[in-house]
Amino acid sequence: MASRPNLRFRCSTGFSTWWRETRIGFVLLPLWANALCVLAEKLDLVKRVGVHEFLLRSGAELSRAKEIQALVRWDMLMGFLIVPCIAVLVAGRLPLLWRHLLVAIYILVSQLVLVAEYLAYVTTGAFASVYGICFGMLWAVHTHDVALRAHDLVRVILVLAFVLFFLALAWRASVKNLRWINKASLIVSAGAILATACFFMPKAAAVPWASSLQVVSAREAFLQNGHTLAFHSEQRLSQSIQTYRSIQSVPERGQTAFTGAAKNSNVILFVMEALSADVIDPSHDELRDMPNMRRLRNRAFLEEKHYTSYPLTALATYSIFTGQYPNDEFSSSVTRIDRPGLIRVLRGNGYASGFYGYVWEYNNDREKLENYGFDRFVPAFVSDPLGRETFYGSLESVKENDYRALNSLRSDIRDWTAHQKKFVAAFFPELSHDPYRISPGCSTRGSRECGRVLAEMQDKWLGELLDELERDHALNSTIIVLTSDHGIRAEAMETDSIAHIPIHCAIDEAMLRVPMLIYAPMALKEPVYIQEPTSHIDISPTMLDLLGISSDRELEQGSPVYSQEVAGRRLFLDMSVFGASGYVSKDVYYSSSHVGFVYKSTDLRAIEKGILPFDGPEANEVRSVIASQKVNQKAYVRLAMARD
């Protein structure tokens, strides 16, 4: 019996000797500091996004202690147990210098990723990929538009200073072999393991933000969102199409009452920049200050609930020209490949094509437009590769350049009609890029009033375009689509300073719902109002159906806006770059935030009032539907590109 205490004593002495001789405590010391910083950053983000308020409003009966336990248990397991154990296993075999070097590299890389994701989230409401982070950094360097609040930067500096202090302290203590620090780290280690056990062992409730912040940050930065990893290269395009139809409840396409009703018509796409439907809505507004839109409305399809496919121009444009939902990894790719869709199909049917507007060299816009099939490009700006003048220039400067592109379009229309050439043209003015510029009649940058003034200016341009078509005897044989790429994303501000994007926990009507009018004089004698939700994915199918063209359309995901297919489908509404995604089905809107808040409402403007219990069956189904759509869409776009 006496041998047992003696054995325990020898084990304890052996461990103490190993700890002292390996100086492993000096390696663990900065790791504990890093873990504490991660916990602080996690709790700060949790407070910012309002997890506590969400749980209260969703009916969750949790004490604050239980809530905190559920929120930090995985972070504690990762920071206080898993990472230190790996460090002990690896560092014990390395020389002193290499130990500290590897620990320093790990901590600095993890903190840089965490800080970048932290700033991405507090700026946009979503985590970002490495590509997005690098793009944002380069953009900030070139334009000096960092869009970060000062106290965020101060917090970041303090966190990095705290971690660097402990790295330096550990190195100095290790070199001088300060045993008291090594012993103190042993006590801290025991306390950290005990605390982790206390937090992790009891059963925890299901709450948003429960995952380890380090794991989530690394996944989002390096793996392009974890849900996309389920793609299988063996999947066939036909299977992906069928999966899409199943997820979205879309029936097989058939003929409509308007198929071929505007055969051989020209097509003009007038796509304004960042104008929300609450700024201008042809389906509801009286349009007293918009005489030319009012003129078109008399023989147009008017979509009462039309949504962008994504609140970024490049991805929204992808949907307009292809009839497909975008996937941010492949839709904006500049790989040289012929993308199927409206422009390429019409060129194959003898149409001339032209794009008139700002071609952003920094974003490789020209290559993307070539992929869509345009054979003529007339940039609004002669030389503005970084976009400084386009996005930050004066109102008069942007007007002048947009008007230059408009005059080029009018000149080409004269030439095309003189040679009896059918044409498809896209005019993309940048005048109303958000935040809306201060202009005569409004003084608050980004306000709806400023947006309305800018819309009036573009209505005058529309009038000049209509006059040109009328002079060339082409107005009655031209379909005109009037819409906006997406809604407003930035907050209104009293001064002409850098804009900030509010964090969204749910899909946002101002960002997603846009004006939509399709003037089709050969098909209509009076306005037709479309009450079902429609999207930019429906523009290309609508144009081709009106023109009576059925070939090369098997990859379309949209439907003609007047078809029966739009009534029962599930329409996907994605703004994940700003923190949320969702869909509308049978006039009910569903939304899931980047971290899992789920909402349901019949009114998109009030959707954040309709909170669903986080772990309830309906919330889980919503998250599952959205995740399935994103996985399949990545496969869909990739396979469509591979087919060509």
Helices and strands as residue ranges (DSSP letters): H 3-22, H 24-49, H 51-57, H 64-77, I 78-82, H 83-91, H 96-124, H 130-143, H 150-176, H 179-200, H 213-222, G 226-230, H 237-248, E 266-272, H 291-297, E 300-303, E 306-307, H 313-322, H 342-348, E 352-357, G 361-363, H 365-372, E 377-379, H 388-392, H 395-418, E 423-428, H 448-471, G 475-477, E 478-484, H 509-512, E 516-519, E 528-530, E 534-535, G 536-538, H 539-546, H 565-568, E 570-575, G 576-578, E 580-585, E 588-593, E 598-601, G 604-609, H 617-643
